[in-house]
């Protein structure tokens, strides 16, 4: 009798334990959901406080953020140096560990030397020329405005209304700018001095954070495999292998998208800047270096960058020579066609996989949220979000036994609930015709 009751009691204990486990899981889910709701409510109704906290946190972590960004940007250069140095040092050093360590150290130093060299060359080549261009524009502005009005009068000779309207418009704009420089700028000198002092303070603070960030980047680059291993260890400790694999794959894909886009866009913008400088020099345009810097720098922003850079550049040229301003617009149009159809696709390829609509959407949304960094990083970030959403949708469709490709849903009307078969507009019309024929046949037989 005891032997019969023993299995029953064990089954009852297992059942009770299983019920208790279910209750604990449900209670945890309810608790986490409740906490998320409170957090969401707090973010909406206490947005200012949350924003202030976030701003303070990012200010504190600024050196770490700078260090991580620098390490991420320099990592491809470090890998390039390290790979070639390891091939050279491994046969010559007995200890492989020492060869790897020496290759890593020289690779990091080489990457920083390359970055420092680029910065020094850019400063030496750009700053004096840009400074001269800006000084020339400021000192010669009244003369250039008068020349522009005279050219306009000569061009529209006989059309007094157009000459008077545009001439008055240019003269009013010039007077407003001159009045601002003489009265507002000088009258608010004390305010500007205070702003400059504040700017100097924040500049020194940023410089300090930059130095700390450089040190952080060196540590990150030196121990990047360790940090990556620790992150993976935490992910596999928290999640089951199936979910952890998905997270690791998503991070890998995100790194591929961001790395390909940023490095490609920087190279593309550098090529456009250099090309602009040489062609404008051949065309004998004024302030070629300043124009090349503006066009190259703004070209980093996808889609809207060329238009943003073209507007101030056109103003600089047209004030000095109106006809050259027209030639400059033609050059910019041709250059952007070459960049958009030849240079850009060759360098960037399909690094993001986004359509033009999602590119514009990402720039507008993330640019509105985070300004210039949002406009620059919005496209790869949107590509990552699109990739994650696409994987989730495909997973759910696969579970339901439905097609994954978008083309299968363009002419879709519905999916049959019983057979799970897609029904298209043409197939439904065919079925209707078949039903009508069958009904007519039955009527004739009746």
Number of C-alpha atoms within 10 A of each C-alpha: 5 6 7 8 10 11 11 11 11 11 12 12 12 12 12 12 12 12 12 12 12 12 12 12 12 12 12 12 12 12 12 12 12 12 12 12 12 12 12 13 12 13 14 11 10 12 13 11 12 14 12 11 12 12 12 12 11 13 13 12 14 17 23 20 18 19 25 20 15 20 24 16 16 21 20 14 16 23 17 13 20 23 14 12 18 20 13 13 17 16 11 11 13 10 11 14 11 13 20 18 14 16 24 22 17 15 26 25 15 18 22 18 12 14 14 12 12 12 12 12 12 12 12 11 12 15 14 11 16 17 12 13 18 14 12 12 17 10 10 13 18 16 13 16 19 16 16 19 21 13 15 17 18 12 11 12 11 10 11 10 10 14 19 13 11 14 19 13 13 15 16 12 13 16 13 12 13 15 12 13 12 11 11 12 14 12 12 10 12 11 12 13 11 11 12 13 12 12 12 12 12 12 13 12 12 15 13 13 21 19 15 16 24 21 14 20 27 20 15 19 23 18 12 15 11 11 13 10 11 11 13 15 12 11 17 16 11 10 12 10 12 9 13 18 15 13 17 15 12 16 13 11 15 20 15 15 21 20 18 18 22 18 14 20 20 15 16 21 22 19 15 24 21 16 15 23 22 14 14 19 15 10 14 11 19 17 22 23 24 21 25 24 23 20 28 25 18 19 26 22 24 18 15 15 18 22 16 15 21 20 12 14 22 19 13 21 22 20 22 21 17 18 12 18 19 13 16 20 16 11 16 19 15 12 17 17 13 13 20 13 11 11 18 19 14 13 17 17 13 12 18 22 15 18 9 10 8 15 20 17 14 24 25 16 15 20 17 12 13 13 13 14 13 19 25 23 20 25 25 25 18 20 22 23 13 16 19 17 12 12 15 12 13 16 13 12 14 12 9 10 11 15 13 16 10 7 9 12 14 9 12 14 14 14 13 10 8 6 7 12 12 17 17 17 12 12 13 13 12 12 13 12 12 12 12 12 12 12 12 12 11 10 9 8 7 6
